[in-house]
């Protein structure tokens, strides 16, 4: 039995009392955090239930997706306008160059 006890104490290291103290401090910290979370998360009568916020969140996501689609369309239109303006610029430069040659 003495061999087994020596083996068990040698496994804990040179400072078993310090290790137990640190373990107790850590366990108390976990317990205090858990009970504080339960205390703070108690239902208050003036709060809005979370399930009521689901529908507005989905509506918001739909609105954002719709706005993104409008922005894509506007970007495509602006790219077409830019291409048209570049074509007009080239045409005007050609007209200007021909008028200088006369």
N, C-alpha and C positions, 0 to 999 in steps of 0.2 A: 504494500500500500504506500510506503514511503517513496518508492520509485515513481509511482503514478502521480503523487502529489507534487514531487519535485519537477516532474515533467510538465504538469499543468501550470505551476508557477513560473517555470522558465519560459513557457509560451507567452505569458503576459508581458514579459520584459522586466526591466529593472525598477519601474515605478508603477506598480499596480494600483496604489491608492490614488495617484495623480490621474491615471487613466480612468478610474471609476468616477472621480470628481468631474473630469471633462465630459464623460458620458452622461452624468446626471445633469450638467449644465446644458448640454445639447438637447437632451430629452425634455427638460423644462422649457427651453426655447421653442421647441416644436409644439409642445402642449399649449404654451401661452399664445403662440401664433394661431393655432387651430381654434382655441376658444375665443380669441379676439375676432377672428373671421366670422364665427357664429354670432357673436354679439353684434358686430357691425352690420351683418347682412339681414338682420331682423326686418320683417315687413313693416313698413311705415304706412299709415293710412293715406297720406297725401301723394304717394308715388304712383306712377303709371305702371301697370303690369307689362312685362316684357312682351307678351304675346300680342299686345295691342300695337306695338311698334313694328311688327313684321310687315303689315300691309303698307304703311307709309314708306318703309324701306324699299319694298319691291316697286312701289310706284316711282320712287326716286330713281331706282336703277333703270326702269323703263324710260323715264324722262331723259336721263343721261344718255342712254343708248340712242334715243330719238335725236337728241341734239348732236351726237357724234355723226349720225347719218346725214343730218342737214349740213354739217361742216364738211363732210366728204363731198357732198354734191356741190357746195359752194367752192371748194377747192378745185373740182373738175371744171366748173364754169370759169373760174378765174384763170386756170391754165389755158382754156380755149381763148379767152379774151387776150391773154398775154401773147399767144401764138398769132392771133389776128393783128394785134398791134405791131408785132415784129414784122409781119408780112406787109403791113401798111408802111412801116418805116423803110423797108427795103424798096418798096415801090416808089416812095417819095424821093429816096436817094437816087434811084435810077432816073426819075423825071428831072431832078435837079442837075444831074450829070449831063443828061442829053440837052438840057436848055443851055448849059455853059458851052457846049460844043458848037452851037449855032452861031 
